[in-house]
Amino acid sequence: AEPLAKLHEGKAACADCHGKGKKVVVDDSEKGVNSRCVGCHGTLAELGGKSREEVNPHRSHLGDINCTTCHHGHTASWAYCLSCHAFDMKIPGGGAVATKAAATSRQAKRTDKADIVVIGAGAAGFTAAITAHDAGAKVIIIEKQPITGGNSMLAAGGMNAAETVYQKEKGIPDSVDLMYKDTMTGGGNLNDPALAMVLAKNSASSVDWLTRLGADLSDVGRMGGASVNRTHRPKGGAAVGAHITEVLRKNAAQRNIDIRINSKVVKILEDKKGRVIGVRVAGKHSGEYTIKAKAVIIAAGGFSANPERVAFYRPEYKGMTTSNQPGATGDGIELGNQAGGELKDMKEIQIHPTVAAGSRTLITEAVRGNGAILVNHEGKRFVNELTTRDKCSAAILAQKGQSAFLVFDEGVRKSLKQIDGYFHLNLVSQGGSVRDLAAAIKVPADALEASIASYNKAVDDKNDAEFKRPDLPRALRTAGYYAIEVKPGVHYTMGGLKITTGSEVLGKDGKVIPGLYAAGEGTGGVHGKNRLGGNSISQTITFGRIAGENAAKMAMGK
Ligand code: MEZ
């Protein structure tokens, strides 16, 4: 492929993309080049509006990202969507795989200064940065990927919280104690009880915090292992991750928080006494440089997208698909460990029961929460669809083909906006009747009809005698009928850096490492052996707030 620079020959000069001046040809965030792309070709939104393609790369759940995420000047271009999807996408100057420009090996003399460096621009990182900024600290966020949002951007089902205004409005009887109890039970009581309590206790105020920033979390649904409806998401049941990422990005931009994408922290720096004093960063274009800081917050996520590391801890998961974005490789955990941080529960890796077969697309648990059932290749139900993920995944893996069909009707479809996306991605088989659906997915029609009839009776009786499903929100009686073939996939890593309830990283000697904080999936202990659906976004916001607040106090000498 001819890279874009070549395709621009005769139409544009180097300075048209790079600008004039000797100093910086391209900054790591590639803002200058991008503003020039937009100047000639239009904004992402304008391009998205023009295209009629069914899968429109300029209008995606990734939101407003740089043109250079996909369009590369001097190496073959490559659509970032292909990190997770298998679309037949053509891109000018495109290659078959992502090619990376050789990272400059320049050792810049530059030393920047901040009060706090946050590693990772997912929900935990943004939350910590915004909280610390609002407490008066100068914050820099470092993100190795070409876009912000991390894995949080892909979060689907929602955010768990107890005793919220939205639950109260809907008359849902929940309590902090019940959320704590569900979290501990779901985690096989391997959780650190103090951390699980912090999660439950602060969950409602975290919903309030996000709401104040502009988020809509007014719809409340059910996830596996929860005793009541406590999973908060935008009205109509849209995906939570893309929504809150947009809100957090906007709030960070309003505050002028310095966010450096295409930049990787390669080392956390400590003084002779073991106090954290900054980081060493490798910028895609600027090379290696130092940021001096009084505190560092690790918020760089888990390692579900690192197959070698997953297989190291759990050989039985070798070769399994993942629902995670490509940056979820566990680098933050590694950096913290190299700085002396203790690790906890590393082999506790969550398999999500419903990833669309042959893909990396997560089918949110909210589909089951809103009424879908699981049937096997014989057309029969085999599990309580709202049990915890570990149990549900194990039940699917015990079926023929190690897969199952998630079956729902038009009523469920209408109840949850996210389902439209699965149709858009051509993941859904359909039929005008249950028998038509059975033919489409090649399961015995009599068996599927009997399974749905028996489930509907359980809904009418408010009692699922056979599988003890605790919540039966609606019967499946409204044509059309739909099915998605699903298989379990690596979804979440419960282990990570050991922290205190104040989000301080603990060293191997059991003492706090001064100046080092961590929040989000890269920490261990909150979820024990198995995380409940909806507890991840809750954790990122609550512990992100705590890390930001405490790091700011320490950096500002309060
Ligand atoms: O918290 C999660 O992982 C979650 C809610 C996933 C999902 O099924 O939507």
Residues whose N, C-alpha, C, O or C-beta is under 5 A from the ligand:
A	BS01	MEZ	A156 G157 G158 I363 T364 E365 A366 L532 G533 G534 N535 S536
